[in-house]
Amino acid sequence: MFTGLIEGTGKVTKLQETAEGKRICIHYPFVDTPGIGDSIAINGVCLTVEVVDAEKKEAEFYASYKTLELTTLGLLEQDANVNLERALLPTTRMGGHIVQGHVDGVAKVLLVESKEDGNVIRYQLEAPQALVPYIVERGSIAVDGISLTVVGIEEACFELVIIPETIRKTSVSTWQVGSKVNLETDIMARYIEKLMKR
């Protein structure tokens, strides 16, 4: 489980296609070395550390063909910056919202607009139609693993206003019109829907 509070950005150092997916090697910013078997969210996708090179500060992950189909990890290129968050510890402060690292779908960036002398940037994204019922105004959503608040929503388009600190600490600065990003809707909304149907 994660909070959507990104610890830092890593850089993709190697990509290797396999018969059933892709091996992804990432240079990590953490002071301490991740362990084999640790869960780390990469752009919001929970993957398991399989190999660690502490000297190079690199960790290697395996993404199955299904993960590549359902997320943007299949679009990763060499030297791309990715958002990283390690799984919660029992002592972790819950500063964001409950994020599982199970991506629901991919959204497309429709608008990037500076406001208030560049102190915040407004983004408009288009979500897959199936996810629209779970996106609510002032509700939480994880976008590329970042816990964010939905400012407004109209049909399949929702709006975010992102502060400089978030832009500085994450890969948000690389988002452009046409960029594709991972979405994870609030798990609480999905549980409530399930209970209501029963």
C-alpha positions as CSV (number, residue, x, y, z in Angstrom):
1,M,0.0,0.0,0.0
2,F,1.1,3.6,-0.8
3,T,0.1,7.1,0.0
4,G,0.7,8.8,-3.3
5,L,3.4,11.1,-1.8
6,I,6.3,10.7,-4.2
7,E,9.7,10.2,-2.5
8,G,11.6,11.3,-5.6
9,T,12.2,10.6,-9.3
10,G,14.3,7.9,-10.7
11,K,15.8,7.5,-14.2
12,V,15.3,4.5,-16.5
13,T,18.8,3.2,-17.2
14,K,18.0,0.0,-19.1
15,L,15.0,-1.6,-20.8
16,Q,15.0,-5.2,-21.9
17,E,12.2,-6.9,-23.8
18,T,11.4,-10.5,-22.8
19,A,9.0,-13.1,-24.3
20,E,6.4,-12.3,-21.6
21,G,7.1,-8.6,-20.7
22,K,9.9,-6.2,-20.0
23,R,12.7,-5.9,-17.5
24,I,13.1,-2.3,-16.3
25,C,16.3,-1.0,-14.5
26,I,15.9,2.3,-12.6
27,H,18.5,4.5,-10.9
28,Y,16.8,5.3,-7.5
29,P,17.2,8.4,-5.3
30,F,16.8,6.7,-1.9
31,V,19.5,7.0,0.7
32,D,19.1,3.4,1.9
33,T,19.2,0.5,-0.4
34,P,15.9,-1.3,-1.3
35,G,15.7,-5.0,-0.6
36,I,15.0,-7.8,-2.9
37,G,11.2,-8.4,-2.8
38,D,10.4,-4.8,-1.8
39,S,7.4,-3.2,-3.4
40,I,8.0,0.1,-5.2
41,A,5.4,2.1,-7.1
42,I,6.8,3.3,-10.4
43,N,4.6,6.0,-11.9
44,G,1.9,4.5,-9.7
45,V,2.4,0.9,-10.8
46,C,3.4,-1.5,-7.9
47,L,6.4,-3.6,-9.0
48,T,8.7,-5.9,-7.1
49,V,12.5,-5.3,-6.7
50,E,14.2,-8.4,-8.3
51,V,17.8,-7.2,-8.5
52,V,19.7,-4.4,-6.7
53,D,23.1,-2.9,-7.5
54,A,23.8,-0.8,-4.3
55,E,27.0,0.7,-5.8
56,K,25.2,2.1,-8.9
57,K,22.0,2.7,-6.9
58,E,20.0,0.8,-9.5
59,A,17.1,-1.6,-9.0
60,E,15.7,-4.0,-11.6
61,F,12.0,-4.8,-11.9
62,Y,9.9,-7.1,-14.2
63,A,6.7,-5.9,-15.8
64,S,4.5,-8.6,-17.3
65,Y,2.8,-8.2,-20.7
66,K,-0.5,-7.5,-18.9
67,T,1.0,-4.7,-16.8
68,L,2.5,-3.2,-20.0
69,E,-0.9,-3.3,-21.7
70,L,-2.8,-1.7,-18.8
71,T,-0.4,1.1,-17.9
72,T,2.1,3.5,-19.5
73,L,5.1,1.4,-18.5
74,G,5.1,-0.1,-22.0
75,L,5.8,3.5,-23.3
76,L,8.9,4.1,-21.1
77,E,12.0,5.0,-22.9
78,Q,15.7,5.1,-22.0
79,D,16.6,8.0,-19.6
80,A,12.9,8.7,-18.8
81,N,12.2,10.1,-15.4
82,V,9.7,8.1,-13.2
83,N,7.9,8.8,-9.9
84,L,9.0,6.5,-7.1
85,E,7.4,5.6,-3.8
86,R,8.2,2.7,-1.5
87,A,5.5,0.8,0.2
88,L,4.2,2.1,3.5
89,L,5.6,1.1,6.9
90,P,3.4,0.8,10.0
91,T,5.1,4.1,11.2
92,T,4.5,6.0,8.0
93,R,2.4,9.2,8.2
94,M,-0.7,9.0,6.0
95,G,-0.3,12.3,4.2
96,G,-1.9,11.4,0.8
97,H,-4.7,8.8,0.4
98,I,-4.8,5.0,0.2
99,V,-3.1,4.0,-3.1
100,Q,-2.7,0.4,-4.0
101,G,-0.4,0.7,-7.0
102,H,-3.0,-1.1,-9.1
103,V,-3.6,1.1,-12.1
104,D,-7.2,1.3,-13.4
105,G,-6.5,2.9,-16.7
106,V,-4.6,5.5,-18.7
107,A,-5.6,9.2,-19.1
108,K,-4.5,11.7,-21.8
109,V,-3.4,15.3,-21.0
110,L,-5.6,17.7,-22.9
111,L,-4.4,21.1,-21.4
112,V,-1.4,22.5,-19.6
113,E,-1.9,26.1,-18.4
114,S,0.1,28.3,-16.1
115,K,-1.8,30.4,-13.5
116,E,-0.9,33.0,-10.9
117,D,2.5,34.0,-12.3
118,G,3.5,30.4,-12.7
119,N,3.1,29.5,-9.1
120,V,0.6,26.7,-10.0
121,I,-0.2,24.9,-13.2
122,R,-3.7,23.8,-14.3
123,Y,-4.0,20.5,-16.1
124,Q,-7.0,19.0,-17.8
125,L,-7.0,15.3,-18.4
126,E,-9.4,12.9,-20.2
127,A,-10.2,9.7,-18.4
128,P,-11.4,6.4,-19.8
129,Q,-15.2,6.4,-19.7
130,A,-15.4,3.4,-17.4
131,L,-13.5,5.3,-14.7
132,V,-15.6,8.5,-14.8
133,P,-18.1,7.3,-12.1
134,Y,-15.2,7.1,-9.6
135,I,-13.8,10.5,-10.2
136,V,-15.5,13.2,-8.1
137,E,-14.9,16.9,-7.5
138,R,-12.6,17.5,-4.5
139,G,-12.0,13.8,-4.3
140,S,-8.6,12.0,-4.4
141,I,-7.0,10.4,-7.5
142,A,-3.6,9.0,-8.1
143,V,-2.0,10.2,-11.4
144,D,1.3,8.6,-12.2
145,G,1.3,7.6,-8.6
146,I,0.9,11.1,-7.3
147,S,-2.0,11.7,-4.8
148,L,-3.9,14.7,-6.2
149,T,-7.2,16.4,-5.7
150,V,-9.7,16.7,-8.5
151,V,-10.6,20.4,-8.9
152,G,-13.5,19.9,-11.3
153,I,-14.9,17.3,-13.6
154,E,-17.1,17.6,-16.7
155,E,-18.1,14.3,-18.5
156,A,-14.8,12.4,-19.0
157,C,-12.5,15.5,-18.5
158,F,-11.2,16.3,-15.1
159,E,-9.1,19.2,-13.9
160,L,-6.0,19.4,-11.6
161,V,-4.2,22.4,-10.1
162,I,-0.7,21.4,-9.1
163,I,1.6,23.4,-6.9
164,P,5.3,24.1,-7.5
165,E,6.6,21.7,-4.8
166,T,4.8,18.8,-6.5
167,I,6.0,19.8,-9.9
168,R,9.6,20.0,-8.6
169,K,9.5,16.6,-6.8
170,T,7.8,14.6,-9.5
171,S,7.7,14.0,-13.2
172,V,4.7,16.4,-13.7
173,S,7.0,18.9,-15.4
174,T,7.4,16.5,-18.3
175,W,3.6,16.3,-18.9
176,Q,2.6,17.9,-22.2
177,V,-0.6,18.0,-24.2
178,G,-1.0,14.4,-25.5
179,S,1.0,12.8,-22.7
180,K,-0.4,9.6,-21.3
181,V,-0.5,9.0,-17.6
182,N,-1.6,6.2,-15.2
183,L,-4.8,6.6,-13.2
184,E,-5.8,4.9,-10.0
185,T,-9.2,5.9,-8.7
186,D,-10.1,5.9,-5.0
187,I,-10.5,2.4,-3.8
188,M,-13.2,3.5,-1.3
189,A,-15.5,4.5,-4.2
190,R,-15.1,1.1,-5.8
191,Y,-15.9,-0.7,-2.5
192,I,-19.0,1.5,-1.9
193,E,-20.2,0.7,-5.4
194,K,-19.8,-3.0,-4.8
195,L,-21.7,-2.9,-1.5
196,M,-24.5,-0.8,-3.1
197,K,-24.9,-3.3,-5.9
198,R,-25.2,-6.1,-3.3
